[in-house]
Amino acid sequence: MSVGSASRASLYTRMVINKDGKTANIAGKTATFNYFESVYSPEVTANLIFVDAGGSIQADKDQDTQERLGSIKSSLPITGGENLEVRIESKSGTLNFTRNPLKVDAVPSTTQESNREAIFLSLVSKPTFENLEIKNPCKTYTGNISDTVKSILKDLNITEDKMDIDKTRNNYNFISRSRGGLDLITDLCRRSIPVNGDPGYFFYETRDPDREGTLFNFKAIDNLISEDPVETYTYSGGLQANLDNDENDFRIIREPNFIKDQNVQERKKWTSSRNVFFNPLNNTTTEEIYTMKTDLPNKTLGKKVTYTDEIKGYTTTHKQVLDIGSLGNINELTPNNDPTEWQAKSPMRYNLLHSQLMEIQVPCNLNLTAGNVIRVEFERQGDDKSLGGIDEQTSGNFLILHLCHHFDTERSFTSMTLARDTYGLYTGK
């Protein structure tokens, strides 16, 4: 099978490392480039391999009194913190980090062969690289959680046009206690409840779909999975047509890998829980049994969840000291960020979302980002194939958890880890 338009090589139009006024063009030296996003990561990452054969850049006088041309690694030198300006053009769009370059976040690893070296660079986005510093070590935050998230990001010099934040309906008052802003937001995810829907958020960084640079997303799970699919991909048990045909741009090009499927025994561990709450003001303890049987999620990617597990009691116990009077009035009787609203439902929402996990590879599509919903259609197999159409049980909507855009000198493709909570095509019922 030939490698055609559907997975054609991309063009490195700019690949420049710069440091302290020195620049090195590695566009013609780069063998591979990988770009990564994940709904579980507050930072965009990337890596590349380029070949350094020396004679590329003038060495410093303290390294070489004759100032001869030396290797990029030693003469720039690459020690971490360098800017990498990237522009890669593909059939589906452009990966562009020129005005907002990526940052080298580690000393490069090398593999030496004869008179040249293969240099591996690990990269992160500029905003996350610059915001490792704890800028407000003991700041107090109060009020609505989504407003707090916006405030934290502003403290990190991130403008509102670089934020996509879903409104929350619950509050949380706390002191940062010497934690970095991005870590603080990540911790808020499980405590957050959207205006309409069940608890559970993701905080993650993606490419900005409308302009160069990146976007910070604080998104409710229920809101993400309610979005319409941005693309539809089909799988028929193998490509029946040559990839030179543009119509195959939306075919899955390798057999999907189901890394996790519905597991009844595992599901029983999180579908019911005993929740114990201790009130330190009056020294009392309350408890409640929470079960998915009586409180199913409002929104799903597939058919509505049906509860069939026969569990008469509970399988896990959660214990929590109510946060009462720790900030403000000591006699305040209302719990701060009341855990009865999220402690049981939040882990249930996360676990349910991961009921089915699948890895797929498709022709490079730079329009896709982590957090998108895509539709995957599996053609009927075996005797059912005579019925035509798609398999309505295995096909359906999936959420992109992790994504990698891969580029090399011969091809480009997009690899994804997908998740969904239930089988089948969504019917709203």
N, C-alpha and C positions, 0 to 999 in steps of 0.2 A: 504494500500500500504506500503510495507516495505521500509526501508531506506537502499539502497544497495550501490554498488560500485560507482555509479554516484554521490552520495552525502555523502560518508562515512566520518566518523570522521577523523580528522587529528591528527598527533602526535606532541606534544610539546616536542621537543628534547632538547631545551634550553630556559629557561625563568628565567633569573637571574637579580635581582636588585642589583646594587652596588653603594656604596657611601663611600668616605674617607677610603677605604681599607676594608670596611665591605661588605659582600655579603649575599644575601638571595635568595635561590632557590624556586621559586613559580610555577614551572612546574606542579607539582602535585596538586597545590592549585587553578590553574586558571580555571574558569568556562567558560568564553567567551573571545574571542579576535577579534576585528574588525579593519581592515586596510582600509584607505580611500585615494583616489586620485580624483582630479578634474581639468579640464582644466582651471577653473577659480581661482585656488588656487596655489600660489607659494610655498606651503608647503605640504608635506605628513603628514598625521595625523593618529592616531590610538587610541584605547582605550581598556581597559580590565577590567574584574572583577575577583578578586581572594578572597579566603576565608582565613582570618587571625584568627587562633584560639589560638594564643599565644604560648609560649614555643619554639619559632623558632630561636631567635637570642639573643646574650648576650647584656644586657643593658649597657650603659655607667655608670661609677662610679658616675657621678654627678646626674644620675637619680636613681640609685639603688646601694648603697654602697656594697651590697652583690653580685652584678653583676650576678643576676639570669637571666635565659632565659625569654625574654618577647616577645611581639608582634612585627611583622615586622614594622608596622606603627609607633610605639612609640619608638622602640629600635634602628632602623637604624639611625635616624628616617627619614620618608618620608615627606619632606617639599617642594619639587619641585627642579628640576635640576638633579635628580638622573639618572644614566644610566640604561637602560633596554636592556639586550642582548636577542634577540629573534631569535629562529630558529624553524620553523614549517614545517614539512614535510607533503605533500599531494600527492595525486595521480598525480596531474598535475605539480608538481614541489616543490620548497622549498622557503619559505619566510625567508630570512636570513638577520638579522641585528645583527651580533655578533661582527665583527670588527668595524662596524659603528653603535653603539647602538642608539636606540631611547632615547629621553629625556623626563622625567616627567615634564610637563609644568605647573602644578598646584598642590596645596595642595589637597590630595585625599579626596573625599567625601566617607562617610561610612554609612552603614546600620547595626545596631547592632541587633543580635538575640541570646538570651541566653548568652553563653560564647564565642561567636565568632562574627566576623565582616566581612561583605562583603565590600571589598575595591574597589572603582572605580578609575582608573588612566587614566588621559588624557595625550596623548603622541604626540610629534612632532619629525620630523627628526633632526638629529644633526646639519646639515648645516644651517637650518633655525633658530634653537634655538640659535646658536652661532652668527648669523648675524643680530640680532635685533639692535645692536649698530650702530649708524651712524658714519662711519669711515672717510668719506670725506664730512664734512658739507657744504662746498661751492666750490665744484670742478666744473670746466668748462668742458663740453663735446662738441666736434665738430665732424662733418663728418657723415658718413653713420651710420644709426641707428643700424644695426646689429653689426657693429664694436663697437659701444658704449655699447651695451648689453654685448658683450664679455669682454670689458674693466671693466665694473661694476662688473661682476662676478669674474674676476681675482682679483679685489680689495677686494673681499670677500673671497679670498684664495680658490676659486673653480677652479680646473684645467680644461684644455680644454677637456680632456677625459670625464669630467662630464657635458659637454654642448652639446646640439643639437640645433643649431641655423640656421634658414633659412635666407639666404641673403636678404637684403632689397635693393631697388633701390633709396630710397630717404634719404635725410640728415635731421638732426635736431641739431641745436646748442643751448645749454642751460646751466644754472647753477643749480646745484642740490638743493641749498637752504635748507640745513639741513633736507633732506629726506633720509630714508633708501634705500639701493640699490635695494632690491626686490620690494619696492613700486615704485621706479623710473621706473623699467622695465615694471611693470604692466601698468603704465601710458603711456608708449610708444606704447602699443599694437594697440590702435585705430589709431595712427598716421602713422603706418608702412605699406608700400606697398611692396609686394614681387617683385622679378625681372620679373616674369610673373604671372599676376593675379590681383585680386581686393584687396583693402585695408582690413585690419583686421587680427590681430594676437592673439594668446593665449600664455601666459607665465605660466608655471606650472611645478611642480616637480613630477617625477614618480620613481618607482623602476628602477634601472639600469638593462636592460635586459641581459647584458653580464657579469656583475660582481656585487659583493656585494655593497650595498649602493644605492644612488639615483642619478638621472639625472635631470638637469635643461633644460627645453625645451622652446624655443622661436620659435613658429611654425606659419606659415601662414595658415589661414583657408583653402584657396584654395589648398594648398599643402597637408594638412591633408586629405581632402575629396577625393583627387585624388589617394590615396593609395588603393591598393587591399585589400579586406577583409582578416583579419587574421584568422577568424573562421566563420563558418556558423551554425546557430541555427534554428531549426524548431519548429513550434507549430501547433498542430492538434486539439485544443479544449480540451486538457487533455491528459495525458500520457496513452497510450493504452497498454503499456508494463511495466513490472516490472522494477524498477530501478536497480535491480540486474544485468540487462543486460548492458554491457559496451557500447553497441551501443547507449544507451540513454544519454551518456555523453554530447551530443550536442543537446539535447531537452530542450526547455524552460519548467521548472518544475512547474511554477505557471502561472495563467492566466495573460497576459500582462495588465498593467494599462496605458491606454492612458490618460495622464494628460493634454495634449493639442493637438488639431487637427487644421487643416487649418481653419482659421477664417477670412472671407472676410472683415468684418467690421474693425477688428483689423489691418489687412494687409493694408488697405487704409490709415491708420495713418502714415505709414512710407515708402510707395512706391512713394511718391512725396514730394518734399520740396522746399521751397524758401530759398536761401542762400545769405546772405548779408555780404559784406566784406568792412570794412572801412580802408582806407590807411591813417595813421597818418602823413606821410611825406608831402602829397599834399592835405590832407583834402578832399579826394574824396571817394565816395561810389559806389561800383558796386554790381550787384546782378545777379543771375542766377537761373533758375528753373531746378531742377534735377528730373527726373522721371525714374522709372525702366522700363517704356514702351519703352524708347529710349536707355537704357543702361543696358541690362540684364546681370547678372553675367556670367562669362566665364565658370565656373565649377559648377556642382551640384552633389548631391548624388543620385538623382533619374533622372527621365526624365527631359529634358530641360525645364526651367521655361517658362511658357506662361503667358503673361500679358493680363488680361481680364477686369480689373477694369476700369470703365469709369470715370476718374477724369480729369476734364478740367483744373483745376488750381493746387493748392497745398494744403496739409493738415497740414504742419508744417513749421515753420520758424527757421532757424539757423542764428545767428549773430556772427561775428568774427572780431576782430581787427587784421589786418595783422601785423605780426612780421617783421618789416623792420628796419634795422639799429640799433637794440638793442644790437647787439654784433659786434664788428669790425667797419667797415666803416659806418658812419652815413648816407652817401649818397648812400649806397647800395640799389638798386631798386628791387632786387629779394627777394620775401618773404622767410623768414626762415621757412622751413617745410610748404610749400605752402598749406593752408587748402582747396583750391579749388580742390586739388587732392584727398582728403580723407574725408572732413567734411560731405558730403552727402552720399557718397558710403559706408563708414565704418559702420555707424549704420544700414544701409540697409542690409549689408552683415551679421551682427550679428543677426538682426531680422529675416531675411529670413532663416537662419540656424535653428532657433527655431520654424519654422512653425509647426512641429510635434514633440511632446515629448512623450516618452514612457518609462515605467519602466518594466524591466524584471528580472527574477531570473533564474540562470542556475547552474548546478553543478560546484563546485569550479574549476576555471581555472586561475592559477597564471601566465599564459602566456599573459593574457589580462592586458592592462594598459589604463588609460585615454588617449584620443587622438587617439586610435585605431579605425579603421573602421571594423565593423562586418556586415555580411549579415544575415538577418532574413527572414525566409520563412514561410508564413502562408499557410496552405493547403486550397484548395477551400472548401467552405461550402455550405450547402443546395443543391439546384438543380444543382449548378455548379460543385458539387463534382464528378458527373458522368463524367465530362470532364477530371478528373485526374489532377495531377500536382499541382502547387502552384497558389495562387492568385497573379497575376502580378501587381495589383494595390496597395495592402497593403504590399506586400513583397518588399525587396530591401536592399540597403546599409544604415547603420546608423552609426553616429559618437558617440563614448562613451564620454559623458560629465562628468559624475560622476561614480565612481566605489567603491564598498565595497566588500572586501573579508572577509567573516564571518567564524569563527571557534568556535566550542564548543565541549563538550565531546561526542556528539552523531552524529554530522553532520558538513558539511562545504558546503558553496555555495558562489556564486558571484552574487551580485545585481548591476544593472546598470541603469542609466538614459541615454537614447539614444535620439538623435536628427537627423532630416533630413529636407532638404529644400523643396523637392518636392516628390510627390507620384511616385510610380512605379519603375520598374527595369531600371537601367541606360542603355541607348542605344547609348549615344554619340550624340544624335540628339535632 
